[in-house]
Amino acid sequence: MAISGLESINIGLPNESIDSDSLYLAFNKTKTNFQILSNNASPYNTYTGNLGISINSDPNTGTVDITNTGVLSLTAGNGIVLNGSNGNIIIESTGGGNGGSGTVTSVSVVGAVSNARITSSGSPIIGNGTITLDLVPTGVISGIYTYPTVTVDAFGRITNIASANAAGTVTSVGLDPGFGIQITGGPVTSNGTITVINTGVTRLSAGAGVSLTGSNGNITISTLAGSGTVTSVGVSSSSLTVTGSPVVAAGTITIDLPPIVVLANATIQNATIDNVTVTGKFFASGSHDLANGAAADLAVVATYFSTSAAETGTLAIGTPGQIKTFMMVADTGDMVITVTNAGWKSSGTGTMTFNDIGDGCTLQYINSKWFCIGNNGVVFA
């Protein structure tokens, strides 16, 4: 770099004053030049480069090279905006950078603080990585449980489980046979086999002139058209009323009881008969031995009992018109029978007390109450 204002000192031939400045003038010019050099001299003699700057000097040429070794330029890519090209530059994201233009710098996952039910590992993620979640053990051991008792918390987790004995309280299994069925081997109280046998119709086979609609279930039996040689069917009776007889092609024969029926040595079961006249002996068959604490059997007329101490029994609601008799056969203690809808009470139940051998009474169920229509020694209360 050139320094202006320097004065030139004239120097002639040796030992000659021609074309030479005097010593005084030459010293003053030298002084002035030193002052000018001093004023223009740099106060720095050492250059140090910081981050991104390198310094190289050449003493031969007197040159110092300062080089930028950091960022040379910034170019805005997708989703990026720069507020300038030099100086202090602000870099901003405009969004839409395929999920990479947000401001999230760290992601963590933790379980609920109030009641930790989930464990988390691998948090936080500040670049990339994997967060692993798992359930906190409840102490339940995995396995197979029989008839388990299970405890479930409010979040649906099984917190306790234990096997139990076989469920259920059945201690005895039996079968009650209907018509045409025979049962053997019951009841079963621990283990065993119950056998069911059909004692009714076991098979139907179509004979001559007969057709069947099937081999099981509800079967209809019909005659085949044109089969048989019967040309006339008639019914006659000396005690029944018969109409429509004989049938020679197709028709109906009606058989009815006359207004008055005379039966000799007959047994009638479960029948409703109006205006019966009995000539000779009338037998009401069927009886029941009443046990202590049991209910009187309403399916038979007579109920008797022998007491071994003070005993009790009950009589339930009857059927309109039903007759029921009671008698004490042996006496070792009183028999007290509680009667539902007792006719000798304004409402509710009443009692009958038998305290001697031979005590007996006859009741009839009329107008939804039991009324005493015959009594020998029985106390009603």
C-alpha positions in Angstrom: 0.0 0.0 0.0 1.6 3.4 -1.1 2.1 6.1 1.6 1.6 9.6 0.2 3.4 12.8 1.5 6.9 11.3 1.9 9.7 13.7 1.1 12.7 12.9 -1.1 16.2 13.6 0.2 18.5 14.8 -2.5 22.0 13.2 -2.4 24.7 14.3 -5.0 28.2 13.0 -5.7 30.3 12.1 -2.7 31.9 15.1 -1.0 30.1 17.5 -3.2 27.3 19.8 -2.3 25.9 20.1 -5.8 22.5 18.5 -6.1 22.7 17.5 -2.4 20.5 18.6 0.5 22.2 20.1 3.4 22.6 17.9 6.5 20.0 20.0 8.3 17.4 19.7 5.5 18.2 16.0 5.0 17.7 15.3 8.8 14.4 17.3 8.8 13.1 15.4 5.7 14.1 12.1 7.4 12.3 13.1 10.6 9.2 14.1 8.5 9.2 10.8 6.7 9.5 8.8 9.9 6.5 10.8 11.3 4.5 10.0 8.1 5.5 6.3 8.3 4.6 6.2 12.0 1.2 7.8 11.3 0.4 5.3 8.5 1.8 2.2 10.2 -0.8 -0.6 11.2 -1.3 -1.0 14.9 -1.8 -4.8 14.3 1.1 -7.2 13.7 -0.7 -10.6 14.5 -3.8 -11.9 12.7 -5.8 -14.9 14.3 -8.6 -16.7 12.5 -11.7 -17.8 14.6 -14.1 -20.6 13.7 -14.7 -20.6 10.0 -11.7 -18.2 9.2 -8.2 -19.2 8.2 -5.2 -16.8 8.0 -2.2 -17.1 5.6 0.6 -14.5 5.3 3.4 -14.2 2.7 6.5 -12.2 4.0 8.0 -12.0 0.6 5.0 -10.3 -0.9 3.8 -8.7 2.3 0.4 -10.2 1.7 -2.0 -11.6 4.3 -4.8 -13.9 3.0 -8.0 -14.2 5.1 -10.2 -17.2 3.9 -13.8 -18.1 5.0 -13.7 -21.8 5.8 -17.3 -22.0 7.1 -20.7 -21.4 5.4 -20.1 -19.7 2.0 -23.8 -19.3 1.0 -27.3 -20.3 2.0 -30.0 -21.5 -0.5 -33.6 -21.9 0.6 -35.0 -25.4 -0.2 -38.6 -26.8 0.1 -40.5 -25.4 3.0 -37.6 -23.0 4.0 -37.5 -19.2 3.9 -34.4 -17.0 4.3 -34.7 -13.4 5.3 -31.4 -12.4 3.5 -28.3 -13.6 1.7 -25.6 -12.2 4.1 -25.3 -10.9 7.6 -27.5 -12.4 10.3 -29.9 -14.7 8.4 -33.1 -16.1 9.9 -34.2 -19.5 8.6 -37.9 -20.3 8.9 -40.0 -23.3 8.0 -43.2 -22.7 5.9 -44.6 -26.3 6.6 -45.5 -29.0 4.2 -42.1 -30.5 4.3 -43.3 -34.2 4.4 -43.7 -34.2 8.1 -40.2 -32.8 8.7 -41.1 -29.1 9.0 -42.6 -28.9 12.4 -41.0 -27.6 15.6 -41.1 -30.8 17.7 -37.5 -31.6 18.8 -38.2 -34.5 21.3 -40.9 -37.2 21.8 -41.5 -39.2 25.0 -44.1 -41.7 26.0 -44.9 -42.5 29.6 -47.6 -44.4 31.5 -50.3 -42.7 33.6 -48.7 -41.2 36.7 -51.8 -41.7 38.9 -51.8 -45.5 38.5 -48.9 -46.8 36.4 -50.3 -49.6 34.2 -48.0 -49.2 31.2 -44.2 -49.2 31.1 -42.2 -47.2 28.5 -38.6 -47.5 27.3 -36.6 -45.7 24.6 -37.9 -42.2 25.5 -37.2 -39.5 24.5 -36.6 -39.7 20.8 -34.8 -36.6 19.5 -33.8 -37.9 16.1 -35.0 -41.4 15.4 -35.5 -44.5 17.4 -38.1 -46.9 18.9 -40.3 -46.4 22.0 -41.4 -49.8 23.5 -44.6 -50.0 25.5 -45.6 -52.9 27.8 -48.2 -53.7 30.4 -47.1 -53.6 34.1 -47.4 -57.2 35.5 -50.4 -57.7 37.8 -49.0 -60.7 39.5 -51.4 -63.2 37.8 -49.5 -66.3 36.6 -50.4 -67.5 33.1 -51.9 -71.0 32.9 -55.1 -73.0 32.7 -57.7 -72.5 35.5 -60.8 -74.6 36.2 -64.0 -73.0 37.4 -62.0 -69.9 38.1 -62.8 -67.0 40.4 -61.7 -63.9 38.7 -61.1 -60.3 39.9 -61.1 -57.6 37.1 -60.2 -54.0 37.8 -61.8 -50.9 36.3 -59.5 -51.0 33.3 -60.4 -54.6 32.3 -57.2 -56.2 33.7 -57.3 -59.5 35.5 -55.7 -58.7 38.9 -56.5 -62.0 40.6 -57.6 -65.5 39.5 -57.9 -68.8 41.3 -59.3 -72.3 40.4 -62.3 -73.6 42.3 -64.1 -76.8 42.8 -66.7 -78.0 40.3 -69.5 -75.4 40.0 -73.1 -76.3 40.8 -74.9 -77.7 43.8 -76.8 -80.6 42.2 -76.4 -83.7 44.5 -79.0 -86.0 43.0 -80.4 -86.6 39.5 -83.5 -88.7 38.8 -86.2 -89.0 36.2 -90.0 -89.1 36.6 -91.5 -91.5 34.1 -94.7 -90.7 32.2 -97.2 -93.1 30.7 -95.5 -95.9 28.8 -92.0 -95.2 30.3 -90.0 -97.2 32.8 -87.1 -95.8 34.7 -84.3 -97.8 36.4 -81.1 -96.8 38.0 -82.2 -93.5 39.5 -81.7 -91.3 41.3 -78.0 -91.0 40.7 -76.3 -89.3 43.7 -72.6 -89.7 42.8 -72.2 -91.6 39.5 -74.2 -94.2 37.7 -76.5 -94.9 34.8 -80.3 -94.2 34.4 -82.0 -96.5 32.0 -85.2 -95.4 30.2 -87.4 -98.1 28.7 -90.4 -97.7 26.5 -93.1 -100.0 28.0 -95.8 -98.7 25.6 -95.9 -99.0 21.8 -92.4 -99.8 20.5 -93.2 -100.2 16.8 -96.0 -100.0 14.3 -96.2 -102.2 11.2 -98.8 -101.8 8.6 -100.8 -104.9 8.1 -103.3 -105.8 5.4 -105.6 -102.9 4.5 -103.7 -100.4 6.8 -101.4 -97.5 5.9 -99.1 -95.6 8.2 -97.9 -92.0 7.7 -94.5 -92.6 9.2 -92.3 -94.8 11.4 -92.0 -92.4 14.5 -93.4 -89.3 15.9 -97.1 -88.6 15.4 -98.4 -91.4 13.2 -101.8 -91.6 11.5 -103.2 -95.1 10.9 -105.7 -95.3 8.0 -107.4 -98.1 6.1 -106.7 -98.5 2.5 -109.4 -97.8 0.0 -111.2 -100.9 -1.1 -109.7 -103.1 1.6 -111.8 -105.3 3.8 -115.2 -107.0 3.3 -117.3 -105.3 6.0 -120.5 -103.9 4.5 -122.4 -102.8 7.6 -121.5 -101.8 11.1 -124.1 -101.5 13.9 -124.2 -101.0 17.6 -126.8 -102.1 20.0 -127.1 -101.8 23.8 -129.7 -102.5 26.4 -128.4 -99.7 28.7 -127.0 -97.0 26.4 -128.7 -94.7 23.9 -127.5 -95.5 20.3 -128.3 -93.4 17.2 -127.0 -93.6 13.6 -126.7 -97.4 13.6 -126.1 -99.3 11.4 -123.6 -97.6 9.0 -123.5 -99.4 5.6 -121.2 -97.0 3.7 -120.1 -94.0 5.7 -121.6 -92.2 8.7 -121.4 -91.7 12.5 -122.8 -93.8 15.3 -123.6 -91.8 18.4 -123.5 -93.5 21.8 -124.7 -91.7 24.9 -125.7 -92.4 28.5 -129.4 -92.4 29.2 -130.7 -89.9 31.7 -130.6 -92.6 34.4 -127.8 -95.1 34.6 -127.9 -98.2 36.8 -124.4 -99.5 37.6 -123.9 -102.8 39.5 -120.6 -103.5 41.1 -118.9 -100.7 39.2 -115.8 -98.7 40.0 -115.8 -95.0 38.9 -112.5 -93.0 38.8 -112.1 -89.2 38.2 -115.6 -88.7 36.9 -118.1 -85.9 37.3 -121.7 -87.2 37.6 -124.8 -85.2 38.3 -127.7 -86.5 40.3 -126.4 -89.9 41.4 -128.7 -92.4 43.2 -126.9 -95.2 45.0 -128.8 -98.4 45.8 -126.8 -100.7 48.0 -123.2 -100.0 49.1 -121.1 -97.0 48.1 -117.3 -97.3 48.4 -114.9 -94.3 48.3 -111.7 -96.3 47.7 -108.2 -94.9 48.2 -106.6 -93.7 51.5 -103.5 -91.9 52.6 -101.3 -92.3 55.7 -100.4 -88.8 56.8 -96.8 -88.4 58.1 -95.6 -85.8 60.5 -95.2 -82.4 58.8 -96.7 -83.7 55.5 -99.6 -82.4 53.4 -102.8 -84.4 53.1 -103.2 -86.1 49.7 -106.0 -84.4 47.8 -106.1 -87.3 45.2 -107.9 -89.7 47.7 -110.9 -89.3 49.9 -109.6 -90.6 53.2 -106.5 -89.6 55.2 -105.5 -91.4 58.5 -102.6 -91.1 60.9 -101.0 -92.7 63.9 -99.0 -90.3 66.1 -95.7 -91.2 67.9 -95.6 -87.8 69.6 -97.2 -84.4 69.0 -97.4 -84.1 65.1 -98.6 -81.6 62.5 -100.0 -81.7 59.0 -101.6 -79.4 56.4 -104.6 -79.4 54.1 -104.3 -77.3 50.9 -107.1 -75.7 48.7 -109.5 -78.2 47.3 -111.7 -78.6 44.3 -115.3 -77.3 44.4 -117.6 -80.1 45.8 -114.6 -82.3 46.9 -115.1 -84.4 50.1 -112.2 -85.2 52.4 -112.2 -87.4 55.5 -109.7 -87.6 58.4 -109.4 -90.1 61.2 -106.9 -90.9 64.1 -105.9 -94.6 64.2 -103.4 -94.5 67.1 -102.7 -91.8 69.6 -99.3 -91.1 71.3 -99.6 -87.3 70.9 -102.0 -84.8 69.4 -102.2 -84.3 65.6 -102.8 -80.6 64.6 -103.7 -80.1 60.9 -103.6 -76.6 59.5 -106.4 -76.0 56.9 -106.1 -73.4 54.1 -109.4 -71.4 53.6 -111.1 -72.8 56.7 -114.9 -72.4 56.6 -115.1 -72.0 60.3 -112.9 -68.9 60.1 -113.9 -65.5 58.7 -110.8 -65.7 56.5 -107.4 -67.4 56.3 -106.3 -70.7 57.9 -107.8 -72.7 60.7 -106.8 -75.8 62.7 -108.2 -79.2 63.4 -106.9 -81.0 66.6 -107.2 -84.8 67.0 -106.3 -86.0 70.6 -108.0 -89.4 70.9 -108.2 -92.7 69.0 -111.3 -92.6 66.9 -111.4 -88.9 66.4 -112.5 -88.1 62.9 -114.3 -85.6 60.6 -115.6 -85.1 57.1 -115.0 -81.9 55.2 -116.4 -80.6 51.9 -114.9 -77.8 49.8 -117.7 -75.4 49.0 -117.6 -71.7 47.9 -113.8 -71.7 48.0 -113.7 -72.9 51.7 -113.5 -76.2 53.6 -116.6 -76.8 55.7 -117.0 -79.5 58.3 -120.1 -81.6 57.5 -119.4 -84.4 60.1 -117.4 -84.5 63.3 -116.4 -86.9 66.1 -114.2 -85.4 68.8 -112.2 -83.1 66.6 -111.5 -79.6 68.0 -111.8 -76.8 65.3 -110.0 -73.5 65.9 
